[in-house]
Amino acid sequence: MPTITLTRSQARRFILAYHSLWPPRSLSGKKGILDYIRRVGCIQFDPLDMAGQNAELVLQSRVSDFQPGMLRELLYQDRQLLDGYDKNMAIYPIEDWPYFNRRRLAAQSELRSSEVVQAITPQVIEAIEARGPLSSLDLDFNQSVHWYWAPTRLARAALESLYFAGKLVIHRKIHTRKVYDLAQRHITASLQNQPDPNPTEAEYHDWYVLRRIGSMGLLWNRGSEGWLGVPAKSAQRTAVLKRLMEQSKVLEIAVEDFDVPLYMRTQDRALLDEVLNSYETTTRMAFIAPLDNLMWDRRLLEKFFGFYYRWEVYTPPARREYGYYVIPVLYGDRFVARFEPVRNKKNGMLTIKNWWWELGVNPTDEMIAALKECLECFSTFLNITQINLNGRTVNLAETGMLATQLAAIPPRSDHEITKC
């Protein structure tokens, strides 16, 4: 199958359309949430909540009426989505459960290797059978054990081990605390008993590489966070990509100024053709989650958009270029700014600690109007009533004035960062 050649602008617009950001907030309701997550396979979960958790931020930029309660319903009432491990901790469609059989079997093997944890798992299961869903605070196993990131209570280690092994699922969350229940109570027997759809290691690698390309829309065979969780390393991926192209499941894409090819699922060719044959533009703005699927490969992002972004949560404060939790701002098909928000849930206020326009961005009246709309949508999503900037508080009725004030902040130079 011949290579498809794209300009960088065409590739940018395809990737935005693929991620339902051309234009932003083009989906609606729980159906929109499911449609997007089924398209990309998973969205990344992270518990930090400076102005919404990452999964919520991903969805608010795509789903016009998104509220966090919709996602909780899909996870813990409708059971159409599932908390699980894919690209780090993630949320994926429950119908994908059988495809992760290998991962759960590997977790069961790890569980057997931890004698102290394995010794109490029958008691944990019995407690949940008798008492219903439980969190680690409901279990009196207080011994400290070595765990993945740091020592933790034995109760937490046992619950997490059983969760990764597929014996438990997350019943609900109380803030960031997980409450677990038996998987058999929430996942149908037909799903639990379904054999692995990928019986061989090669088929599993093929499925996972194809899945991850689908998570991003376009992806290259270079080391990146985009491949995290995929068991196939670079050399193996080369063989996988060759097989997938021979099977007509993947297309090779050449983009101007790229020194390596990109790959796209064949099933997405219709969307690419639609983008290539359309002259539509968008003048809408969106605030993009730091761990958005679009942001997974920072080098690829920079190559597409000329936008350098690093998530600085784990960077020591003295070495941060911007701030602790900084959200990129997309306008049309380019990133024009970034800002550092902090929400106060008690008083219903969002503080914009800092706002930075990108070099060369001069906000127009059209961009200011898009910013006003975006601020209003973001405020509705966060359920806030006021926004604070430079010590001045404005009500939501004054978002036009706030957008004008933000537009007046001079863009950063090559060697400095302008702070509010």
Secondary structure by P-SEA (a helix, b strand, c coil): cbbbbbcaaaaaaaaaaaaccccccccccaaaaaaaaaaacbbbbbcccccccaaaaaaaaccccccaaaaaaacccccccccccccccccccccccccaaaaaaaaaaaaaacaaaaacaaaaaaaaacccccccccccccbbbbcccccccaaaaaaaaaaaacccccccccccbbbbccccccccccccccccccccaaaaaaaaaaaaaaaccccccccccccccccccaaaaaaaaaaaaaaccbbbbbcccccbbbbbbccaaaaaaaaaaccccccbbbbbbccccccccaaaaaaaccbbbbbcccccccccccccbbbbbbccccccccbbbbbcccccccccccccccccccccaaaaaaaaaaaaaaaaaacccccccccccccccaaaaaaaaaaacccccccccccc
